[in-house]
Amino acid sequence: MPRPRQELLGVPMDALTLGETVQLCMGAVETGDLLEVGVVNAAKIVKMRHDPALRDAVTGCDVIIADGQSVVWASRVLRRPLPERVAGIDLFQRLLYMAEQQGRSVYFLGARTEVLDRMIERIRAQHPGLRIAGNHHGYYADDEAPDIADAIKGSGADLLFLGMTSPKKEVFVATYGARTGAKVVHGVGGSFDVLAGVVKRAPRLWQRMGCEWLYRALQEPRRLGKRYLTTNAAFVGLVAGEWVRSFRSAPTGESN
């Protein structure tokens, strides 16, 4: 079915709420149609400008949602509003709940083995009725990817969650998403670390303020601090440039 979309900095974004996205995903499981979910935040939009493979992988997804609050704010500044942030981890957790309720099976691919095991232990405690078809760590060689995709297909999993960093997860989805046989393929980034309790997620207030990135950077300042500051500054520059272009091209007398 046609969905509302907004073009934002060259990226076609689906203007959906979290509830609507969950409904879309579970509908795909019901009908047996493949639905590849792409999530976009400020850093990824910046990276996509210089990484054609990442851009093609993301824009090739069936649904693309705003994982970052800054993306939602930018959509409003540029007068192409998205209804709300649909955080990848929130979608992940909601889909786990729905899979348990509907008797659907899931597969987890990503993270280190010890993190993956810890996350699965916690998920089993929270969702005792959830059918876990299988799992595999994310530290595999590129030439192992086809066999992993075949193993996922053999597991019969309905939903596949990838806890890997960009662009590895996007490339896997684009290359092997259909081969896995899963009906929903969702790249959840660092969510495995959060659900395993290895990394703390920002409090709700920080999330609402759009400062979840800062909370994350404060936990690993040496690894993430410079990266976040650089990409965020570049994103602001992109939004400002697009706003200026739209202002100049607006008909005379139109207010921005």
KEMARMI-541543 format. One record per residue (C-alpha): residue in one letter; y, x negated, z. Coordinates in steps of 0.1 Angstrom, whole numbers, padded with zeros to 4 digits, always signed. Example, Ala and Ser with C-alpha at 12.3 -4.5 7.8 and 13.67 -1.06 7.14 Angstrom:
2
a-0045-0123+0078s-0011-0137+0071
END
This chain:
256
m+0000+0000+0000p+0036-0012-0007r+0052-0028+0024p+0089-0033+0031r+0099-0069+0023q+0129-0091+0026e+0136-0123+0007l+0148-0149+0033l+0158-0184+0022g+0134-0181-0007v+0105-0168+0014p+0092-0132+0009m+0090-0119+0045d+0072-0087+0055a+0095-0064+0075l+0069-0053+0100t+0066-0048+0137l+0038-0062+0158g+0021-0028+0159e+0024-0023+0122t+0009-0058+0115v-0020-0051+0138q-0027-0018+0120l-0025-0036+0087c-0050-0063+0098m-0075-0039+0113g-0072-0017+0082a-0083-0047+0061v-0113-0052+0084e-0122-0015+0079t-0119-0016+0041g-0134-0050+0037d-0103-0064+0019l-0093-0100+0025l-0059-0103+0043e-0045-0138+0048v-0017-0139+0074g+0011-0164+0071v+0035-0171+0100v+0069-0186+0095n+0094-0201+0119a+0125-0222+0115a+0106-0255+0113k+0082-0243+0087i+0109-0229+0065v+0126-0263+0065k+0093-0281+0058m+0085-0257+0029r+0117-0269+0011h+0102-0304+0008d+0064-0297+0007p+0054-0277-0024a+0017-0275-0012l+0028-0259+0021r+0052-0236+0003d+0025-0224-0021a+0000-0219+0007v+0024-0198+0028t+0039-0177+0000g+0004-0171-0013c-0006-0153+0019d-0010-0115+0017v+0014-0109+0046i+0041-0132+0059i+0056-0125+0094a+0085-0140+0114d+0069-0161+0141g+0102-0174+0153q+0131-0155+0169s+0156-0177+0150v+0141-0163+0117v+0148-0127+0129w+0184-0137+0138a+0189-0154+0104s+0176-0123+0086r+0203-0102+0104v+0231-0127+0097l+0221-0127+0060r+0219-0089+0060r+0182-0088+0052p+0171-0076+0086l+0135-0079+0099p+0126-0054+0126e+0114-0079+0152r+0097-0111+0159v+0059-0110+0154a+0047-0141+0172g+0015-0155+0160i+0000-0158+0195d+0009-0122+0202l-0008-0110+0171f-0038-0132+0179q-0042-0117+0214r-0037-0081+0201l-0063-0086+0174l-0088-0100+0200y-0083-0068+0220m-0087-0046+0189a-0118-0065+0178e-0134-0060+0212q-0126-0023+0211q-0139-0018+0176g-0170-0040+0179r-0157-0066+0154s-0167-0103+0154v-0144-0133+0155y-0146-0170+0147f-0124-0198+0161l-0117-0229+0142g-0094-0256+0156a-0083-0277+0185r-0104-0304+0203t-0139-0294+0214e-0130-0294+0251v-0099-0272+0245l-0119-0249+0223d-0147-0245+0249r-0122-0238+0277m-0103-0212+0256i-0136-0194+0247e-0146-0194+0284r-0113-0177+0293i-0115-0153+0264r-0150-0142+0274a-0137-0135+0309q-0108-0114+0295h-0128-0097+0268p-0164-0095+0279g-0173-0071+0251l-0159-0093+0223r-0184-0105+0197i-0178-0142+0191a-0196-0152+0159g-0190-0189+0162n-0165-0217+0166h-0158-0252+0153h-0133-0279+0164g-0104-0287+0142y-0109-0325+0139y-0130-0325+0108a-0128-0346+0077d-0114-0330+0045d-0148-0332+0028e-0164-0312+0056a-0142-0282+0050p-0164-0265+0024d-0194-0266+0047i-0173-0252+0076a-0162-0224+0053d-0198-0217+0044a-0208-0217+0081i-0181-0192+0089k-0194-0170+0061g-0229-0173+0074s-0217-0162+0109g-0206-0128+0095a-0173-0130+0113d-0148-0103+0105l-0117-0121+0118l-0111-0159+0115f-0085-0176+0137l-0073-0211+0130g-0058-0231+0158m-0045-0260+0137t-0011-0275+0129s+0008-0271+0096p+0001-0278+0068k-0036-0282+0076k-0042-0246+0085e-0022-0232+0056v-0041-0254+0031f-0074-0243+0046v-0065-0207+0043a-0053-0211+0007t-0083-0231-0003y-0112-0216+0016g-0099-0183+0030a-0119-0161+0006r-0149-0184+0008t-0153-0178+0046g-0160-0141+0040a-0137-0131+0069k-0116-0100+0063v-0086-0113+0082v-0077-0150+0083h-0049-0158+0107g-0035-0193+0114v-0024-0193+0151g-0011-0229+0154g-0011-0242+0190s-0022-0209+0205f-0056-0223+0213d-0039-0248+0237v-0020-0219+0253l-0050-0196+0258a-0070-0226+0271g-0043-0232+0298v-0036-0267+0284v+0000-0258+0274k+0022-0232+0292r+0039-0206+0271a+0076-0200+0277p+0085-0172+0301r+0096-0139+0285l+0133-0146+0291w+0131-0178+0272q+0113-0160+0244r+0139-0133+0241m+0166-0159+0241g+0149-0176+0211c+0144-0208+0232e+0106-0209+0232w+0108-0241+0211l+0130-0257+0238y+0105-0248+0265r+0077-0264+0244a+0098-0295+0237l+0105-0300+0274q+0068-0302+0280e+0064-0329+0254p+0099-0344+0249r+0088-0377+0233r+0065-0360+0207l+0085-0328+0200g+0121-0333+0211k+0135-0351+0181r+0113-0330+0157y+0126-0297+0170l+0162-0308+0171t+0161-0321+0136t+0144-0291+0120n+0165-0266+0140a+0197-0283+0128a+0185-0282+0092f+0176-0245+0095v+0211-0237+0108g+0225-0256+0078l+0203-0236+0054v+0213-0203+0069a+0250-0212+0069g+0248-0223+0033e+0231-0191+0023w+0257-0170+0041v+0285-0188+0024r+0269-0182-0010s+0263-0145-0003f+0299-0142+0010r+0313-0158-0022s+0292-0136-0044a+0300-0104-0026p+0322-0079-0045t+0359-0080-0036g+0366-0059-0005e+0331-0059+0008s+0329-0070+0045n+0304-0095+0057
END
